[in-house]
Amino acid sequence: MAISHKEVEEYVLSMPNATLDYPFGKEVAVYKVQDKMFALISEGSDPVRISLKCDPTLAKHLREKYESVMEGYHLNKRHWNTIVLSGQLSWNEVQDLIRHSYNLVTQDDQPTPQF
């Protein structure tokens, strides 16, 4: 089952103090906490494409394991992944990665998700 942009956005904005901004124009929704980006969603993409900050070791592992996970588009390739929500990763796994990105930005010491 495809995950809609609205579902993803609602989850991202459910993170404490998360805000939505469009600093790069109306094509890219940017989600921030404490003025730092932790998620970006390409507007109008189907399936949804979300870019998330990620621990570099986990980021590399995810790119090697899943064809729907690639280096962050127009972002630091070591610390960001772009994920095509095609169903290869479950919604629960995507939620784990959203929380992981949020925690990296807020420096909230949470365990790194296991994949």
ChimeraX commands (.cxc) that place a marker at each C-alpha (Angstrom):
marker #1 position 0.00,0.00,0.00 radius 0.5
marker #1 position 1.38,3.39,-1.01 radius 0.5
marker #1 position 1.93,5.97,1.68 radius 0.5
marker #1 position 0.48,9.38,0.79 radius 0.5
marker #1 position 2.27,12.69,1.07 radius 0.5
marker #1 position -0.38,13.76,3.61 radius 0.5
marker #1 position 0.26,10.70,5.83 radius 0.5
marker #1 position 4.03,11.25,5.73 radius 0.5
marker #1 position 3.68,14.96,6.40 radius 0.5
marker #1 position 1.33,14.40,9.35 radius 0.5
marker #1 position 3.82,12.00,10.90 radius 0.5
marker #1 position 6.81,14.32,10.32 radius 0.5
marker #1 position 4.93,17.26,11.83 radius 0.5
marker #1 position 3.96,15.15,14.85 radius 0.5
marker #1 position 7.58,15.37,16.05 radius 0.5
marker #1 position 7.87,17.89,18.92 radius 0.5
marker #1 position 8.34,21.48,17.66 radius 0.5
marker #1 position 8.55,20.40,14.00 radius 0.5
marker #1 position 7.75,23.13,11.48 radius 0.5
marker #1 position 7.16,23.25,7.73 radius 0.5
marker #1 position 8.94,25.75,5.49 radius 0.5
marker #1 position 9.64,26.26,1.77 radius 0.5
marker #1 position 13.09,27.93,1.70 radius 0.5
marker #1 position 13.97,26.36,-1.68 radius 0.5
marker #1 position 10.68,27.14,-3.42 radius 0.5
marker #1 position 7.30,25.46,-3.61 radius 0.5
marker #1 position 8.69,22.19,-5.06 radius 0.5
marker #1 position 10.30,21.03,-1.81 radius 0.5
marker #1 position 8.64,20.89,1.61 radius 0.5
marker #1 position 11.32,21.31,4.30 radius 0.5
marker #1 position 10.68,20.14,7.86 radius 0.5
marker #1 position 12.76,21.67,10.61 radius 0.5
marker #1 position 13.25,21.54,14.34 radius 0.5
marker #1 position 15.32,24.16,16.16 radius 0.5
marker #1 position 15.87,25.80,12.72 radius 0.5
marker #1 position 17.65,22.65,11.45 radius 0.5
marker #1 position 16.36,20.51,8.59 radius 0.5
marker #1 position 15.52,16.90,9.38 radius 0.5
marker #1 position 13.25,15.96,6.47 radius 0.5
marker #1 position 12.49,17.14,2.94 radius 0.5
marker #1 position 9.67,15.91,0.72 radius 0.5
marker #1 position 9.47,16.54,-3.01 radius 0.5
marker #1 position 6.05,18.06,-3.70 radius 0.5
marker #1 position 3.99,16.17,-6.27 radius 0.5
marker #1 position 6.20,13.09,-6.45 radius 0.5
marker #1 position 4.42,9.75,-6.81 radius 0.5
marker #1 position 5.53,7.66,-5.07 radius 0.5
marker #1 position 6.53,10.06,-2.30 radius 0.5
marker #1 position 10.26,10.85,-2.05 radius 0.5
marker #1 position 11.57,11.85,1.37 radius 0.5
marker #1 position 15.11,12.87,2.27 radius 0.5
marker #1 position 16.23,12.20,5.83 radius 0.5
marker #1 position 19.38,12.78,7.84 radius 0.5
marker #1 position 20.99,9.47,8.79 radius 0.5
marker #1 position 23.94,8.06,10.69 radius 0.5
marker #1 position 26.62,7.63,7.97 radius 0.5
marker #1 position 27.15,3.90,8.63 radius 0.5
marker #1 position 23.42,3.18,8.57 radius 0.5
marker #1 position 22.96,5.42,5.51 radius 0.5
marker #1 position 25.51,3.39,3.53 radius 0.5
marker #1 position 24.01,0.09,4.71 radius 0.5
marker #1 position 20.50,1.15,3.67 radius 0.5
marker #1 position 21.70,2.22,0.21 radius 0.5
marker #1 position 23.41,-1.13,-0.29 radius 0.5
marker #1 position 20.39,-3.11,0.94 radius 0.5
marker #1 position 17.47,-1.27,-0.71 radius 0.5
marker #1 position 17.25,0.03,-4.26 radius 0.5
marker #1 position 14.62,2.55,-3.08 radius 0.5
marker #1 position 17.21,4.23,-0.82 radius 0.5
marker #1 position 19.78,6.47,-2.50 radius 0.5
marker #1 position 22.20,9.22,-1.62 radius 0.5
marker #1 position 20.51,12.43,-0.54 radius 0.5
marker #1 position 19.43,14.45,-3.56 radius 0.5
marker #1 position 21.25,17.82,-3.45 radius 0.5
marker #1 position 22.33,17.07,0.12 radius 0.5
marker #1 position 25.46,15.84,1.90 radius 0.5
marker #1 position 25.75,12.30,0.51 radius 0.5
marker #1 position 27.38,10.96,3.67 radius 0.5
marker #1 position 24.68,12.14,6.08 radius 0.5
marker #1 position 21.46,12.14,4.00 radius 0.5
marker #1 position 19.41,9.51,2.17 radius 0.5
marker #1 position 16.53,10.01,-0.23 radius 0.5
marker #1 position 13.95,7.24,0.09 radius 0.5
marker #1 position 11.35,6.44,-2.54 radius 0.5
marker #1 position 8.30,5.23,-0.63 radius 0.5
marker #1 position 7.55,2.44,-3.11 radius 0.5
marker #1 position 6.74,-0.17,-0.47 radius 0.5
marker #1 position 10.21,-1.71,-0.29 radius 0.5
marker #1 position 10.51,-0.26,3.23 radius 0.5
marker #1 position 7.48,-0.69,5.49 radius 0.5
marker #1 position 5.72,2.35,6.91 radius 0.5
marker #1 position 7.04,1.37,10.36 radius 0.5
marker #1 position 10.61,1.35,9.01 radius 0.5
marker #1 position 10.09,4.75,7.38 radius 0.5
marker #1 position 8.73,6.09,10.68 radius 0.5
marker #1 position 11.85,4.73,12.45 radius 0.5
marker #1 position 14.04,6.61,9.96 radius 0.5
marker #1 position 12.04,9.83,10.38 radius 0.5
marker #1 position 12.49,9.60,14.18 radius 0.5
marker #1 position 16.20,8.79,13.69 radius 0.5
marker #1 position 16.65,11.91,11.55 radius 0.5
marker #1 position 14.77,14.04,14.06 radius 0.5
marker #1 position 16.87,12.65,16.93 radius 0.5
marker #1 position 20.13,13.34,15.09 radius 0.5
marker #1 position 19.13,16.99,14.62 radius 0.5
marker #1 position 17.92,17.44,18.20 radius 0.5
marker #1 position 20.86,15.44,19.57 radius 0.5
marker #1 position 18.40,13.23,21.42 radius 0.5
marker #1 position 20.44,10.11,22.25 radius 0.5
marker #1 position 18.20,7.39,20.92 radius 0.5
marker #1 position 19.44,4.05,19.60 radius 0.5
marker #1 position 20.07,3.85,15.86 radius 0.5
marker #1 position 17.40,1.73,14.13 radius 0.5
marker #1 position 18.45,-1.73,13.02 radius 0.5
marker #1 position 17.80,-2.86,9.44 radius 0.5
marker link #1:1,2 radius 0.2
marker link #1:2,3 radius 0.2
marker link #1:3,4 radius 0.2
marker link #1:4,5 radius 0.2
marker link #1:5,6 radius 0.2
marker link #1:6,7 radius 0.2
marker link #1:7,8 radius 0.2
marker link #1:8,9 radius 0.2
marker link #1:9,10 radius 0.2
marker link #1:10,11 radius 0.2
marker link #1:11,12 radius 0.2
marker link #1:12,13 radius 0.2
marker link #1:13,14 radius 0.2
marker link #1:14,15 radius 0.2
marker link #1:15,16 radius 0.2
marker link #1:16,17 radius 0.2
marker link #1:17,18 radius 0.2
marker link #1:18,19 radius 0.2
marker link #1:19,20 radius 0.2
marker link #1:20,21 radius 0.2
marker link #1:21,22 radius 0.2
marker link #1:22,23 radius 0.2
marker link #1:23,24 radius 0.2
marker link #1:24,25 radius 0.2
marker link #1:25,26 radius 0.2
marker link #1:26,27 radius 0.2
marker link #1:27,28 radius 0.2
marker link #1:28,29 radius 0.2
marker link #1:29,30 radius 0.2
marker link #1:30,31 radius 0.2
marker link #1:31,32 radius 0.2
marker link #1:32,33 radius 0.2
marker link #1:33,34 radius 0.2
marker link #1:34,35 radius 0.2
marker link #1:35,36 radius 0.2
marker link #1:36,37 radius 0.2
marker link #1:37,38 radius 0.2
marker link #1:38,39 radius 0.2
marker link #1:39,40 radius 0.2
marker link #1:40,41 radius 0.2
marker link #1:41,42 radius 0.2
marker link #1:42,43 radius 0.2
marker link #1:43,44 radius 0.2
marker link #1:44,45 radius 0.2
marker link #1:45,46 radius 0.2
marker link #1:46,47 radius 0.2
marker link #1:47,48 radius 0.2
marker link #1:48,49 radius 0.2
marker link #1:49,50 radius 0.2
marker link #1:50,51 radius 0.2
marker link #1:51,52 radius 0.2
marker link #1:52,53 radius 0.2
marker link #1:53,54 radius 0.2
marker link #1:54,55 radius 0.2
marker link #1:55,56 radius 0.2
marker link #1:56,57 radius 0.2
marker link #1:57,58 radius 0.2
marker link #1:58,59 radius 0.2
marker link #1:59,60 radius 0.2
marker link #1:60,61 radius 0.2
marker link #1:61,62 radius 0.2
marker link #1:62,63 radius 0.2
marker link #1:63,64 radius 0.2
marker link #1:64,65 radius 0.2
marker link #1:65,66 radius 0.2
marker link #1:66,67 radius 0.2
marker link #1:67,68 radius 0.2
marker link #1:68,69 radius 0.2
marker link #1:69,70 radius 0.2
marker link #1:70,71 radius 0.2
marker link #1:71,72 radius 0.2
marker link #1:72,73 radius 0.2
marker link #1:73,74 radius 0.2
marker link #1:74,75 radius 0.2
marker link #1:75,76 radius 0.2
marker link #1:76,77 radius 0.2
marker link #1:77,78 radius 0.2
marker link #1:78,79 radius 0.2
marker link #1:79,80 radius 0.2
marker link #1:80,81 radius 0.2
marker link #1:81,82 radius 0.2
marker link #1:82,83 radius 0.2
marker link #1:83,84 radius 0.2
marker link #1:84,85 radius 0.2
marker link #1:85,86 radius 0.2
marker link #1:86,87 radius 0.2
marker link #1:87,88 radius 0.2
marker link #1:88,89 radius 0.2
marker link #1:89,90 radius 0.2
marker link #1:90,91 radius 0.2
marker link #1:91,92 radius 0.2
marker link #1:92,93 radius 0.2
marker link #1:93,94 radius 0.2
marker link #1:94,95 radius 0.2
marker link #1:95,96 radius 0.2
marker link #1:96,97 radius 0.2
marker link #1:97,98 radius 0.2
marker link #1:98,99 radius 0.2
marker link #1:99,100 radius 0.2
marker link #1:100,101 radius 0.2
marker link #1:101,102 radius 0.2
marker link #1:102,103 radius 0.2
marker link #1:103,104 radius 0.2
marker link #1:104,105 radius 0.2
marker link #1:105,106 radius 0.2
marker link #1:106,107 radius 0.2
marker link #1:107,108 radius 0.2
marker link #1:108,109 radius 0.2
marker link #1:109,110 radius 0.2
marker link #1:110,111 radius 0.2
marker link #1:111,112 radius 0.2
marker link #1:112,113 radius 0.2
marker link #1:113,114 radius 0.2
marker link #1:114,115 radius 0.2
view
